[in-house]
Amino acid sequence: MDRLQTPEDRFFQDLMGGCAEVRQAFSRHVGMNGHRLQTLMRLWRNGETSHSDLRHALAIDGASVTRLIKEFEAEGLVSRRIDPEDNRYTLAALTPRGERTAAGLARAHQDYQVRLLDGVTAEERETVLRVLGRLRANVARIPSEQE
């Protein structure tokens, strides 16, 4: 038996699918996978950061963070050092070459966003933001199963 798709199903499929398409398309546009891109941009925005903080911020496992940082280090984009205040942690920071690369990615991202919004009016943007705000408020009001 086929189950009919509800309007709510379609709304959320389109919403989530659209977000995923936009994110993946930018990664393809700059030739860098999402985790690499997010790591570089987080280091560019926040400066020197521990592997542990990157792991939490990017929602990936510690081994993946270490692998990414070591790859960036081999490419001359990132340097690593032991945290002098707590030698259990490793800190990562962009090198000057990494700073230039991340700044270029930030410019490319800004240009990409302008292209994506071509033909979308200010009113349409405000409507989307208002709807997303309402959805987020509704999410906050729905109790979790554990409560």
FIDRENDO-214981 format. One record per residue: residue in one letter; x, y, z of N, C-alpha, C, O in turn. Coordinates in steps of 0.05 Angstrom, whole numbers, plus 5000, padded with zeros to 4 digits. Layout:
N
<r drenba="a" n_u="X" n_v="Y" n_w="Z" ca_u="X" ca_v="Y" ca_w="Z" c_u="X" c_v="Y" c_w="Z" o_u="X" o_v="Y" o_w="Z"/>
...
//
This chain:
147
<r drenba="m" n_u="5017" n_v="4976" n_w="5000" ca_u="5000" ca_v="5000" ca_w="5000" c_u="5018" c_v="5025" c_w="5000" o_u="5035" o_v="5028" o_w="5017"/>
<r drenba="d" n_u="5013" n_v="5043" n_w="4981" ca_u="5028" ca_v="5068" ca_w="4981" c_u="5016" c_v="5087" c_w="5001" o_u="4992" o_v="5090" o_w="5004"/>
<r drenba="r" n_u="5033" n_v="5099" n_w="5016" ca_u="5024" ca_v="5120" ca_w="5035" c_u="5027" c_v="5147" c_w="5021" o_u="5048" o_v="5152" o_w="5009"/>
<r drenba="l" n_u="5008" n_v="5163" n_w="5024" ca_u="5009" ca_v="5190" ca_w="5012" c_u="5027" c_v="5208" c_w="5028" o_u="5028" o_v="5207" o_w="5053"/>
<r drenba="q" n_u="5041" n_v="5224" n_w="5013" ca_u="5058" ca_v="5244" ca_w="5026" c_u="5041" c_v="5267" c_w="5035" o_u="5026" o_v="5279" o_w="5019"/>
<r drenba="t" n_u="5044" n_v="5275" n_w="5060" ca_u="5029" ca_v="5297" ca_w="5070" c_u="5042" c_v="5323" c_w="5062" o_u="5066" o_v="5323" o_w="5055"/>
<r drenba="p" n_u="5028" n_v="5346" n_w="5063" ca_u="5040" ca_v="5372" ca_w="5058" c_u="5063" c_v="5377" c_w="5077" o_u="5083" o_v="5390" o_w="5070"/>
<r drenba="e" n_u="5060" n_v="5368" n_w="5102" ca_u="5082" ca_v="5372" ca_w="5122" c_u="5107" c_v="5356" c_w="5114" o_u="5129" o_v="5366" o_w="5116"/>
<r drenba="d" n_u="5102" n_v="5331" n_w="5104" ca_u="5125" ca_v="5315" ca_w="5095" c_u="5140" c_v="5330" c_w="5073" o_u="5164" o_v="5332" o_w="5073"/>
<r drenba="r" n_u="5125" n_v="5339" n_w="5054" ca_u="5137" ca_v="5353" ca_w="5031" c_u="5152" c_v="5378" c_w="5040" o_u="5174" o_v="5384" o_w="5030"/>
<r drenba="f" n_u="5140" n_v="5393" n_w="5058" ca_u="5153" ca_v="5418" ca_w="5068" c_u="5180" c_v="5411" c_w="5080" o_u="5200" o_v="5424" o_w="5073"/>
<r drenba="f" n_u="5181" n_v="5392" n_w="5098" ca_u="5206" ca_v="5385" ca_w="5111" c_u="5226" c_v="5372" c_w="5093" o_u="5251" o_v="5376" o_w="5095"/>
<r drenba="q" n_u="5217" n_v="5355" n_w="5074" ca_u="5235" ca_v="5344" ca_w="5055" c_u="5248" c_v="5365" c_w="5037" o_u="5272" o_v="5365" o_w="5033"/>
<r drenba="d" n_u="5232" n_v="5384" n_w="5028" ca_u="5242" ca_v="5406" ca_w="5011" c_u="5261" c_v="5424" c_w="5027" o_u="5282" o_v="5432" o_w="5017"/>
<r drenba="l" n_u="5254" n_v="5430" n_w="5052" ca_u="5270" ca_v="5447" ca_w="5069" c_u="5298" c_v="5434" c_w="5074" o_u="5318" o_v="5447" o_w="5070"/>
<r drenba="m" n_u="5298" n_v="5409" n_w="5083" ca_u="5323" ca_v="5395" ca_w="5089" c_u="5339" c_v="5390" c_w="5064" o_u="5363" o_v="5392" o_w="5064"/>
<r drenba="g" n_u="5325" n_v="5382" n_w="5043" ca_u="5338" ca_v="5376" ca_w="5017" c_u="5352" c_v="5401" c_w="5006" o_u="5374" o_v="5400" o_w="4996"/>
<r drenba="g" n_u="5337" n_v="5424" n_w="5008" ca_u="5348" ca_v="5449" ca_w="4998" c_u="5373" c_v="5457" c_w="5013" o_u="5393" o_v="5465" o_w="5001"/>
<r drenba="c" n_u="5373" n_v="5454" n_w="5040" ca_u="5396" ca_v="5461" ca_w="5056" c_u="5420" c_v="5443" c_w="5049" o_u="5442" o_v="5453" o_w="5046"/>
<r drenba="a" n_u="5415" n_v="5417" n_w="5046" ca_u="5436" ca_v="5399" ca_w="5039" c_u="5448" c_v="5405" c_w="5011" o_u="5472" o_v="5404" o_w="5007"/>
<r drenba="e" n_u="5431" n_v="5411" n_w="4992" ca_u="5440" ca_v="5418" ca_w="4965" c_u="5457" c_v="5443" c_w="4965" o_u="5478" o_v="5443" o_w="4951"/>
<r drenba="v" n_u="5449" n_v="5463" n_w="4979" ca_u="5465" ca_v="5488" ca_w="4980" c_u="5492" c_v="5483" c_w="4992" o_u="5512" o_v="5492" o_w="4982"/>
<r drenba="r" n_u="5493" n_v="5468" n_w="5014" ca_u="5519" ca_v="5462" ca_w="5027" c_u="5537" c_v="5446" c_w="5009" o_u="5560" o_v="5452" o_w="5006"/>
<r drenba="q" n_u="5526" n_v="5425" n_w="4998" ca_u="5542" ca_v="5407" ca_w="4981" c_u="5551" c_v="5422" c_w="4955" o_u="5574" o_v="5417" o_w="4946"/>
<r drenba="a" n_u="5535" n_v="5439" n_w="4945" ca_u="5542" ca_v="5453" ca_w="4920" c_u="5565" c_v="5472" c_w="4925" o_u="5583" o_v="5474" o_w="4908"/>
<r drenba="f" n_u="5566" n_v="5485" n_w="4949" ca_u="5588" ca_v="5503" ca_w="4954" c_u="5614" c_v="5487" c_w="4957" o_u="5635" o_v="5495" o_w="4948"/>
<r drenba="s" n_u="5612" n_v="5464" n_w="4971" ca_u="5636" ca_v="5447" ca_w="4974" c_u="5647" c_v="5439" c_w="4946" o_u="5671" o_v="5439" o_w="4942"/>
<r drenba="r" n_u="5629" n_v="5431" n_w="4928" ca_u="5637" ca_v="5424" ca_w="4901" c_u="5649" c_v="5449" c_w="4887" o_u="5669" o_v="5447" o_w="4872"/>
<r drenba="h" n_u="5636" n_v="5472" n_w="4891" ca_u="5645" ca_v="5497" ca_w="4878" c_u="5674" c_v="5503" c_w="4885" o_u="5689" o_v="5512" o_w="4867"/>
<r drenba="v" n_u="5682" n_v="5500" n_w="4910" ca_u="5709" ca_v="5506" ca_w="4918" c_u="5727" c_v="5482" c_w="4919" o_u="5751" o_v="5484" o_w="4924"/>
<r drenba="g" n_u="5716" n_v="5458" n_w="4913" ca_u="5733" ca_v="5434" ca_w="4912" c_u="5743" c_v="5425" c_w="4938" o_u="5766" o_v="5415" o_w="4940"/>
<r drenba="m" n_u="5727" n_v="5427" n_w="4959" ca_u="5735" ca_v="5419" ca_w="4986" c_u="5711" c_v="5407" c_w="5001" o_u="5690" o_v="5418" o_w="5000"/>
<r drenba="n" n_u="5715" n_v="5384" n_w="5013" ca_u="5693" ca_v="5372" ca_w="5027" c_u="5685" c_v="5388" c_w="5052" o_u="5700" o_v="5405" o_w="5061"/>
<r drenba="g" n_u="5661" n_v="5383" n_w="5061" ca_u="5649" ca_v="5399" ca_w="5082" c_u="5665" c_v="5401" c_w="5108" o_u="5668" o_v="5423" o_w="5119"/>
<r drenba="h" n_u="5676" n_v="5378" n_w="5117" ca_u="5691" ca_v="5379" ca_w="5143" c_u="5717" c_v="5395" c_w="5140" o_u="5725" o_v="5409" o_w="5158"/>
<r drenba="r" n_u="5730" n_v="5392" n_w="5117" ca_u="5755" ca_v="5408" ca_w="5113" c_u="5748" c_v="5437" c_w="5112" o_u="5762" o_v="5454" o_w="5124"/>
<r drenba="l" n_u="5727" n_v="5444" n_w="5098" ca_u="5719" ca_v="5472" ca_w="5096" c_u="5711" c_v="5483" c_w="5123" o_u="5720" o_v="5505" o_w="5130"/>
<r drenba="q" n_u="5695" n_v="5469" n_w="5138" ca_u="5686" ca_v="5478" ca_w="5164" c_u="5709" c_v="5481" c_w="5183" o_u="5710" o_v="5500" o_w="5199"/>
<r drenba="t" n_u="5728" n_v="5463" n_w="5182" ca_u="5752" ca_v="5464" ca_w="5200" c_u="5768" c_v="5489" c_w="5194" o_u="5775" o_v="5504" o_w="5212"/>
<r drenba="l" n_u="5774" n_v="5493" n_w="5169" ca_u="5790" ca_v="5517" ca_w="5162" c_u="5776" c_v="5543" c_w="5170" o_u="5788" o_v="5561" o_w="5181"/>
<r drenba="m" n_u="5750" n_v="5544" n_w="5164" ca_u="5735" ca_v="5569" ca_w="5170" c_u="5732" c_v="5573" c_w="5200" o_u="5733" o_v="5596" o_w="5210"/>
<r drenba="r" n_u="5730" n_v="5552" n_w="5216" ca_u="5728" ca_v="5555" ca_w="5245" c_u="5755" c_v="5565" c_w="5256" o_u="5755" o_v="5582" o_w="5273"/>
<r drenba="l" n_u="5777" n_v="5554" n_w="5246" ca_u="5803" ca_v="5564" ca_w="5255" c_u="5807" c_v="5593" c_w="5246" o_u="5819" o_v="5608" o_w="5261"/>
<r drenba="w" n_u="5797" n_v="5600" n_w="5223" ca_u="5801" ca_v="5628" ca_w="5213" c_u="5785" c_v="5647" c_w="5230" o_u="5794" o_v="5669" o_w="5237"/>
<r drenba="r" n_u="5760" n_v="5639" n_w="5238" ca_u="5743" ca_v="5657" ca_w="5254" c_u="5752" c_v="5658" c_w="5283" o_u="5752" o_v="5680" o_w="5295"/>
<r drenba="n" n_u="5760" n_v="5635" n_w="5294" ca_u="5765" ca_v="5633" ca_w="5323" c_u="5794" c_v="5634" c_w="5331" o_u="5800" o_v="5637" o_w="5355"/>
<r drenba="g" n_u="5812" n_v="5631" n_w="5312" ca_u="5840" ca_v="5630" ca_w="5319" c_u="5848" c_v="5602" c_w="5330" o_u="5833" o_v="5583" o_w="5326"/>
<r drenba="e" n_u="5870" n_v="5601" n_w="5344" ca_u="5880" ca_v="5576" ca_w="5354" c_u="5858" c_v="5562" c_w="5371" o_u="5845" o_v="5573" o_w="5388"/>
<r drenba="t" n_u="5854" n_v="5536" n_w="5364" ca_u="5832" ca_v="5521" ca_w="5376" c_u="5842" c_v="5492" c_w="5382" o_u="5859" o_v="5481" o_w="5368"/>
<r drenba="s" n_u="5832" n_v="5481" n_w="5404" ca_u="5840" ca_v="5454" ca_w="5411" c_u="5826" c_v="5434" c_w="5393" o_u="5804" o_v="5439" o_w="5383"/>
<r drenba="h" n_u="5838" n_v="5411" n_w="5390" ca_u="5826" ca_v="5389" ca_w="5375" c_u="5799" c_v="5382" c_w="5388" o_u="5780" o_v="5377" o_w="5374"/>
<r drenba="s" n_u="5798" n_v="5382" n_w="5414" ca_u="5773" ca_v="5376" ca_w="5429" c_u="5751" c_v="5395" c_w="5422" o_u="5728" o_v="5387" o_w="5417"/>
<r drenba="d" n_u="5757" n_v="5421" n_w="5421" ca_u="5737" ca_v="5441" ca_w="5414" c_u="5728" c_v="5437" c_w="5385" o_u="5704" o_v="5440" o_w="5379"/>
<r drenba="l" n_u="5746" n_v="5431" n_w="5368" ca_u="5739" ca_v="5426" ca_w="5340" c_u="5720" c_v="5402" c_w="5338" o_u="5701" o_v="5402" o_w="5323"/>
<r drenba="r" n_u="5727" n_v="5381" n_w="5353" ca_u="5711" ca_v="5357" ca_w="5353" c_u="5682" c_v="5363" c_w="5360" o_u="5663" o_v="5354" o_w="5347"/>
<r drenba="h" n_u="5678" n_v="5378" n_w="5381" ca_u="5651" ca_v="5385" ca_w="5390" c_u="5637" c_v="5404" c_w="5370" o_u="5614" o_v="5400" o_w="5364"/>
<r drenba="a" n_u="5651" n_v="5424" n_w="5361" ca_u="5639" ca_v="5443" ca_w="5342" c_u="5631" c_v="5431" c_w="5316" o_u="5610" o_v="5438" o_w="5305"/>
<r drenba="l" n_u="5647" n_v="5412" n_w="5306" ca_u="5641" ca_v="5400" ca_w="5280" c_u="5625" c_v="5374" c_w="5282" o_u="5617" o_v="5363" o_w="5262"/>
<r drenba="a" n_u="5621" n_v="5365" n_w="5307" ca_u="5606" ca_v="5340" ca_w="5312" c_u="5618" c_v="5316" c_w="5297" o_u="5604" o_v="5301" o_w="5284"/>
<r drenba="i" n_u="5645" n_v="5314" n_w="5299" ca_u="5659" ca_v="5290" ca_w="5287" c_u="5677" c_v="5279" c_w="5309" o_u="5683" o_v="5292" o_w="5329"/>
<r drenba="d" n_u="5686" n_v="5254" n_w="5305" ca_u="5702" ca_v="5241" ca_w="5325" c_u="5731" c_v="5252" c_w="5325" o_u="5740" o_v="5264" o_w="5306"/>
<r drenba="g" n_u="5744" n_v="5247" n_w="5348" ca_u="5771" ca_v="5257" ca_w="5352" c_u="5791" c_v="5248" c_w="5331" o_u="5808" o_v="5264" o_w="5323"/>
<r drenba="a" n_u="5789" n_v="5223" n_w="5323" ca_u="5807" ca_v="5212" ca_w="5303" c_u="5804" c_v="5228" c_w="5276" o_u="5824" o_v="5233" o_w="5262"/>
<r drenba="s" n_u="5780" n_v="5235" n_w="5269" ca_u="5775" ca_v="5250" ca_w="5244" c_u="5787" c_v="5278" c_w="5246" o_u="5799" o_v="5288" o_w="5227"/>
<r drenba="v" n_u="5784" n_v="5291" n_w="5269" ca_u="5796" ca_v="5317" ca_w="5273" c_u="5826" c_v="5315" c_w="5270" o_u="5839" o_v="5331" o_w="5256"/>
<r drenba="t" n_u="5838" n_v="5296" n_w="5284" ca_u="5867" ca_v="5293" ca_w="5282" c_u="5877" c_v="5288" c_w="5254" o_u="5896" o_v="5300" o_w="5245"/>
<r drenba="r" n_u="5862" n_v="5271" n_w="5239" ca_u="5869" ca_v="5265" ca_w="5212" c_u="5868" c_v="5291" c_w="5195" o_u="5886" o_v="5297" o_w="5179"/>
<r drenba="l" n_u="5846" n_v="5306" n_w="5198" ca_u="5843" ca_v="5331" ca_w="5183" c_u="5865" c_v="5351" c_w="5189" o_u="5877" o_v="5362" o_w="5171"/>
<r drenba="i" n_u="5871" n_v="5354" n_w="5214" ca_u="5892" ca_v="5374" ca_w="5222" c_u="5919" c_v="5365" c_w="5212" o_u="5935" o_v="5381" o_w="5203"/>
<r drenba="k" n_u="5925" n_v="5339" n_w="5213" ca_u="5950" ca_v="5329" ca_w="5203" c_u="5952" c_v="5333" c_w="5172" o_u="5973" o_v="5340" o_w="5162"/>
<r drenba="e" n_u="5930" n_v="5329" n_w="5158" ca_u="5930" ca_v="5335" ca_w="5129" c_u="5935" c_v="5364" c_w="5124" o_u="5952" o_v="5371" o_w="5107"/>
<r drenba="f" n_u="5922" n_v="5382" n_w="5139" ca_u="5927" ca_v="5410" ca_w="5135" c_u="5955" c_v="5418" c_w="5142" o_u="5967" o_v="5435" o_w="5129"/>
<r drenba="e" n_u="5966" n_v="5405" n_w="5162" ca_u="5994" ca_v="5410" ca_w="5170" c_u="6013" c_v="5402" c_w="5148" o_u="6031" o_v="5417" o_w="5141"/>
<r drenba="a" n_u="6008" n_v="5379" n_w="5136" ca_u="6025" ca_v="5370" ca_w="5113" c_u="6023" c_v="5389" c_w="5089" o_u="6042" o_v="5391" o_w="5074"/>
<r drenba="e" n_u="6000" n_v="5402" n_w="5086" ca_u="5996" ca_v="5420" ca_w="5064" c_u="6006" c_v="5449" c_w="5070" o_u="6005" o_v="5466" o_w="5053"/>
<r drenba="g" n_u="6015" n_v="5452" n_w="5095" ca_u="6026" ca_v="5479" ca_w="5103" c_u="6004" c_v="5499" c_w="5110" o_u="6009" o_v="5523" o_w="5111"/>
<r drenba="l" n_u="5980" n_v="5489" n_w="5116" ca_u="5958" ca_v="5507" ca_w="5123" c_u="5954" c_v="5511" c_w="5152" o_u="5942" o_v="5531" o_w="5161"/>
<r drenba="v" n_u="5963" n_v="5491" n_w="5168" ca_u="5958" ca_v="5491" ca_w="5197" c_u="5983" c_v="5483" c_w="5212" o_u="5999" o_v="5467" o_w="5202"/>
<r drenba="s" n_u="5987" n_v="5495" n_w="5235" ca_u="6008" ca_v="5486" ca_w="5253" c_u="5995" c_v="5475" c_w="5278" o_u="5973" o_v="5483" o_w="5286"/>
<r drenba="r" n_u="6009" n_v="5457" n_w="5292" ca_u="5999" ca_v="5445" ca_w="5316" c_u="6020" c_v="5449" c_w="5338" o_u="6044" o_v="5451" o_w="5333"/>
<r drenba="r" n_u="6010" n_v="5450" n_w="5363" ca_u="6027" ca_v="5450" ca_w="5386" c_u="6012" c_v="5440" c_w="5410" o_u="5987" o_v="5440" o_w="5411"/>
<r drenba="i" n_u="6027" n_v="5430" n_w="5430" ca_u="6014" ca_v="5421" ca_w="5455" c_u="6006" c_v="5446" c_w="5471" o_u="6020" o_v="5466" o_w="5472"/>
<r drenba="d" n_u="5982" n_v="5444" n_w="5483" ca_u="5972" ca_v="5466" ca_w="5499" c_u="5990" c_v="5469" c_w="5523" o_u="5993" o_v="5451" o_w="5539"/>
<r drenba="p" n_u="6003" n_v="5492" n_w="5526" ca_u="6022" ca_v="5496" ca_w="5549" c_u="6008" c_v="5496" c_w="5576" o_u="6022" o_v="5491" o_w="5596"/>
<r drenba="e" n_u="5982" n_v="5501" n_w="5577" ca_u="5968" ca_v="5501" ca_w="5602" c_u="5958" c_v="5473" c_w="5610" o_u="5952" o_v="5468" o_w="5633"/>
<r drenba="d" n_u="5955" n_v="5455" n_w="5590" ca_u="5946" ca_v="5428" ca_w="5595" c_u="5956" c_v="5410" c_w="5573" o_u="5945" o_v="5409" o_w="5551"/>
<r drenba="n" n_u="5977" n_v="5396" n_w="5578" ca_u="5991" ca_v="5380" ca_w="5557" c_u="5974" c_v="5357" c_w="5547" o_u="5984" o_v="5342" o_w="5530"/>
<r drenba="r" n_u="5950" n_v="5353" n_w="5557" ca_u="5933" ca_v="5332" ca_w="5546" c_u="5920" c_v="5341" c_w="5520" o_u="5909" o_v="5325" o_w="5505"/>
<r drenba="y" n_u="5921" n_v="5367" n_w="5514" ca_u="5907" ca_v="5378" ca_w="5491" c_u="5927" c_v="5388" c_w="5470" o_u="5949" o_v="5398" o_w="5476"/>
<r drenba="t" n_u="5919" n_v="5385" n_w="5445" ca_u="5934" ca_v="5395" ca_w="5422" c_u="5919" c_v="5419" c_w="5411" o_u="5895" o_v="5418" o_w="5407"/>
<r drenba="l" n_u="5934" n_v="5440" n_w="5405" ca_u="5922" ca_v="5464" ca_w="5394" c_u="5929" c_v="5466" c_w="5364" o_u="5951" o_v="5458" o_w="5356"/>
<r drenba="a" n_u="5911" n_v="5476" n_w="5348" ca_u="5915" ca_v="5480" ca_w="5320" c_u="5910" c_v="5509" c_w="5313" o_u="5892" o_v="5521" o_w="5324"/>
<r drenba="a" n_u="5926" n_v="5519" n_w="5295" ca_u="5923" ca_v="5547" ca_w="5285" c_u="5931" c_v="5548" c_w="5256" o_u="5947" o_v="5532" o_w="5246"/>
<r drenba="l" n_u="5919" n_v="5567" n_w="5242" ca_u="5926" ca_v="5571" ca_w="5214" c_u="5953" c_v="5583" c_w="5211" o_u="5961" o_v="5600" o_w="5227"/>
<r drenba="t" n_u="5968" n_v="5574" n_w="5191" ca_u="5993" ca_v="5587" ca_w="5184" c_u="5986" c_v="5611" c_w="5166" o_u="5963" o_v="5614" o_w="5159"/>
<r drenba="p" n_u="6006" n_v="5628" n_w="5160" ca_u="5999" ca_v="5650" ca_w="5141" c_u="5987" c_v="5640" c_w="5115" o_u="5969" o_v="5652" o_w="5104"/>
<r drenba="r" n_u="5997" n_v="5618" n_w="5105" ca_u="5985" ca_v="5606" ca_w="5080" c_u="5957" c_v="5597" c_w="5086" o_u="5939" o_v="5601" o_w="5068"/>
<r drenba="g" n_u="5952" n_v="5585" n_w="5109" ca_u="5924" ca_v="5577" ca_w="5116" c_u="5906" c_v="5601" c_w="5119" o_u="5883" o_v="5600" o_w="5111"/>
<r drenba="e" n_u="5916" n_v="5623" n_w="5130" ca_u="5901" ca_v="5648" ca_w="5132" c_u="5892" c_v="5658" c_w="5105" o_u="5869" o_v="5666" o_w="5101"/>
<r drenba="r" n_u="5911" n_v="5658" n_w="5086" ca_u="5905" ca_v="5667" ca_w="5059" c_u="5884" c_v="5649" c_w="5045" o_u="5866" o_v="5658" o_w="5032"/>
<r drenba="t" n_u="5887" n_v="5623" n_w="5049" ca_u="5869" ca_v="5604" ca_w="5038" c_u="5841" c_v="5608" c_w="5050" o_u="5821" o_v="5609" o_w="5035"/>
<r drenba="a" n_u="5839" n_v="5610" n_w="5076" ca_u="5813" ca_v="5614" ca_w="5089" c_u="5800" c_v="5640" c_w="5081" o_u="5776" o_v="5642" o_w="5077"/>
<r drenba="a" n_u="5816" n_v="5661" n_w="5079" ca_u="5805" ca_v="5687" ca_w="5071" c_u="5794" c_v="5685" c_w="5042" o_u="5773" o_v="5697" o_w="5036"/>
<r drenba="g" n_u="5808" n_v="5671" n_w="5025" ca_u="5798" ca_v="5667" ca_w="4998" c_u="5772" c_v="5651" c_w="4997" o_u="5754" o_v="5657" o_w="4982"/>
<r drenba="l" n_u="5770" n_v="5631" n_w="5015" ca_u="5745" ca_v="5615" ca_w="5017" c_u="5722" c_v="5632" c_w="5027" o_u="5700" o_v="5630" o_w="5018"/>
<r drenba="a" n_u="5728" n_v="5650" n_w="5046" ca_u="5707" ca_v="5668" ca_w="5057" c_u="5697" c_v="5686" c_w="5035" o_u="5673" o_v="5691" o_w="5033"/>
<r drenba="r" n_u="5715" n_v="5697" n_w="5018" ca_u="5707" ca_v="5714" ca_w="4996" c_u="5690" c_v="5698" c_w="4976" o_u="5670" o_v="5708" o_w="4966"/>
<r drenba="a" n_u="5699" n_v="5674" n_w="4970" ca_u="5685" ca_v="5657" ca_w="4951" c_u="5657" c_v="5650" c_w="4962" o_u="5637" o_v="5649" o_w="4947"/>
<r drenba="h" n_u="5655" n_v="5646" n_w="4988" ca_u="5629" ca_v="5640" ca_w="5000" c_u="5610" c_v="5664" c_w="4999" o_u="5587" o_v="5661" o_w="4993"/>
<r drenba="q" n_u="5621" n_v="5688" n_w="5003" ca_u="5604" ca_v="5712" ca_w="5001" c_u="5594" c_v="5715" c_w="4973" o_u="5570" o_v="5720" o_w="4969"/>
<r drenba="d" n_u="5611" n_v="5712" n_w="4953" ca_u="5603" ca_v="5714" ca_w="4925" c_u="5583" c_v="5693" c_w="4918" o_u="5563" o_v="5698" o_w="4904"/>
<r drenba="y" n_u="5587" n_v="5669" n_w="4928" ca_u="5568" ca_v="5647" ca_w="4923" c_u="5541" c_v="5653" c_w="4935" o_u="5520" o_v="5648" o_w="4921"/>
<r drenba="q" n_u="5540" n_v="5664" n_w="4959" ca_u="5514" ca_v="5671" ca_w="4971" c_u="5499" c_v="5692" c_w="4955" o_u="5475" o_v="5690" o_w="4951"/>
<r drenba="v" n_u="5514" n_v="5711" n_w="4944" ca_u="5501" ca_v="5732" ca_w="4928" c_u="5489" c_v="5719" c_w="4903" o_u="5467" o_v="5725" o_w="4895"/>
<r drenba="r" n_u="5504" n_v="5700" n_w="4891" ca_u="5493" ca_v="5686" ca_w="4867" c_u="5469" c_v="5669" c_w="4874" o_u="5450" o_v="5668" o_w="4858"/>
<r drenba="l" n_u="5469" n_v="5656" n_w="4897" ca_u="5446" ca_v="5640" ca_w="4905" c_u="5421" c_v="5656" c_w="4909" o_u="5399" o_v="5647" o_w="4904"/>
<r drenba="l" n_u="5425" n_v="5680" n_w="4919" ca_u="5402" ca_v="5697" ca_w="4926" c_u="5392" c_v="5714" c_w="4902" o_u="5374" o_v="5730" o_w="4905"/>
<r drenba="d" n_u="5404" n_v="5710" n_w="4879" ca_u="5396" ca_v="5724" ca_w="4855" c_u="5366" c_v="5720" c_w="4850" o_u="5357" o_v="5697" o_w="4848"/>
<r drenba="g" n_u="5351" n_v="5741" n_w="4848" ca_u="5322" ca_v="5739" ca_w="4843" c_u="5305" c_v="5735" c_w="4867" o_u="5281" o_v="5734" o_w="4865"/>
<r drenba="v" n_u="5317" n_v="5732" n_w="4891" ca_u="5302" ca_v="5729" ca_w="4915" c_u="5300" c_v="5757" c_w="4928" o_u="5320" o_v="5769" o_w="4935"/>
<r drenba="t" n_u="5276" n_v="5766" n_w="4931" ca_u="5271" ca_v="5793" ca_w="4942" c_u="5277" c_v="5795" c_w="4972" o_u="5278" o_v="5774" o_w="4985"/>
<r drenba="a" n_u="5280" n_v="5819" n_w="4981" ca_u="5284" ca_v="5823" ca_w="5010" c_u="5260" c_v="5813" c_w="5025" o_u="5263" o_v="5802" o_w="5047"/>
<r drenba="e" n_u="5236" n_v="5818" n_w="5015" ca_u="5212" ca_v="5808" ca_w="5028" c_u="5211" c_v="5778" c_w="5030" o_u="5204" o_v="5766" o_w="5050"/>
<r drenba="e" n_u="5220" n_v="5764" n_w="5008" ca_u="5220" ca_v="5735" ca_w="5009" c_u="5241" c_v="5725" c_w="5029" o_u="5235" o_v="5705" o_w="5043"/>
<r drenba="r" n_u="5263" n_v="5738" n_w="5031" ca_u="5283" ca_v="5730" ca_w="5051" c_u="5272" c_v="5734" c_w="5079" o_u="5275" o_v="5716" o_w="5096"/>
<r drenba="e" n_u="5258" n_v="5756" n_w="5084" ca_u="5247" ca_v="5761" ca_w="5111" c_u="5225" c_v="5740" c_w="5117" o_u="5223" o_v="5731" o_w="5140"/>
<r drenba="t" n_u="5210" n_v="5732" n_w="5097" ca_u="5189" ca_v="5712" ca_w="5102" c_u="5202" c_v="5685" c_w="5110" o_u="5193" o_v="5672" o_w="5129"/>
<r drenba="v" n_u="5223" n_v="5677" n_w="5096" ca_u="5237" ca_v="5653" ca_w="5102" c_u="5248" c_v="5654" c_w="5131" o_u="5246" o_v="5635" o_w="5146"/>
<r drenba="l" n_u="5260" n_v="5676" n_w="5137" ca_u="5272" ca_v="5679" ca_w="5164" c_u="5250" c_v="5679" c_w="5186" o_u="5254" o_v="5667" o_w="5207"/>
<r drenba="r" n_u="5227" n_v="5691" n_w="5180" ca_u="5205" ca_v="5690" ca_w="5199" c_u="5195" c_v="5662" c_w="5203" o_u="5190" o_v="5654" o_w="5226"/>
<r drenba="v" n_u="5192" n_v="5647" n_w="5181" ca_u="5183" ca_v="5619" ca_w="5183" c_u="5203" c_v="5602" c_w="5199" o_u="5195" o_v="5586" o_w="5216"/>
<r drenba="l" n_u="5228" n_v="5605" n_w="5193" ca_u="5249" ca_v="5590" ca_w="5207" c_u="5249" c_v="5597" c_w="5237" o_u="5252" o_v="5580" o_w="5254"/>
<r drenba="g" n_u="5245" n_v="5623" n_w="5243" ca_u="5244" ca_v="5631" ca_w="5271" c_u="5220" c_v="5618" c_w="5285" o_u="5222" o_v="5609" o_w="5308"/>
<r drenba="r" n_u="5197" n_v="5616" n_w="5271" ca_u="5174" ca_v="5603" ca_w="5283" c_u="5179" c_v="5574" c_w="5287" o_u="5172" o_v="5563" o_w="5308"/>
<r drenba="l" n_u="5191" n_v="5560" n_w="5268" ca_u="5198" ca_v="5532" ca_w="5271" c_u="5216" c_v="5527" c_w="5294" o_u="5212" o_v="5509" o_w="5310"/>
<r drenba="r" n_u="5236" n_v="5544" n_w="5297" ca_u="5255" ca_v="5541" ca_w="5320" c_u="5242" c_v="5546" c_w="5346" o_u="5247" o_v="5532" o_w="5366"/>
<r drenba="a" n_u="5224" n_v="5565" n_w="5347" ca_u="5209" ca_v="5570" ca_w="5372" c_u="5191" c_v="5546" c_w="5379" o_u="5188" o_v="5538" o_w="5402"/>
<r drenba="n" n_u="5178" n_v="5534" n_w="5358" ca_u="5162" ca_v="5511" ca_w="5363" c_u="5178" c_v="5487" c_w="5372" o_u="5170" o_v="5472" o_w="5390"/>
<r drenba="v" n_u="5202" n_v="5483" n_w="5361" ca_u="5219" ca_v="5462" ca_w="5370" c_u="5226" c_v="5465" c_w="5399" o_u="5226" o_v="5445" o_w="5414"/>
<r drenba="a" n_u="5231" n_v="5489" n_w="5407" ca_u="5239" ca_v="5494" ca_w="5435" c_u="5216" c_v="5488" c_w="5454" o_u="5220" o_v="5481" o_w="5478"/>
<r drenba="r" n_u="5191" n_v="5490" n_w="5445" ca_u="5167" ca_v="5485" ca_w="5462" c_u="5159" c_v="5456" c_w="5463" o_u="5144" o_v="5448" o_w="5481"/>
<r drenba="i" n_u="5169" n_v="5439" n_w="5445" ca_u="5161" ca_v="5411" ca_w="5445" c_u="5179" c_v="5396" c_w="5464" o_u="5203" o_v="5395" o_w="5462"/>
<r drenba="p" n_u="5167" n_v="5383" n_w="5484" ca_u="5183" ca_v="5368" ca_w="5504" c_u="5196" c_v="5344" c_w="5491" o_u="5184" o_v="5332" o_w="5472"/>
<r drenba="s" n_u="5219" n_v="5336" n_w="5501" ca_u="5232" ca_v="5312" ca_w="5491" c_u="5220" c_v="5288" c_w="5504" o_u="5206" o_v="5290" o_w="5524"/>
<r drenba="e" n_u="5225" n_v="5264" n_w="5493" ca_u="5215" ca_v="5239" ca_w="5504" c_u="5224" c_v="5235" c_w="5533" o_u="5210" o_v="5222" o_w="5548"/>
<r drenba="q" n_u="5248" n_v="5245" n_w="5540" ca_u="5259" ca_v="5240" ca_w="5567" c_u="5246" c_v="5258" c_w="5588" o_u="5248" o_v="5252" o_w="5612"/>
<r drenba="e" n_u="5232" n_v="5279" n_w="5580" ca_u="5220" ca_v="5297" ca_w="5600" c_u="5194" c_v="5286" c_w="5611" o_u="5181" o_v="5299" o_w="5628"/>
//
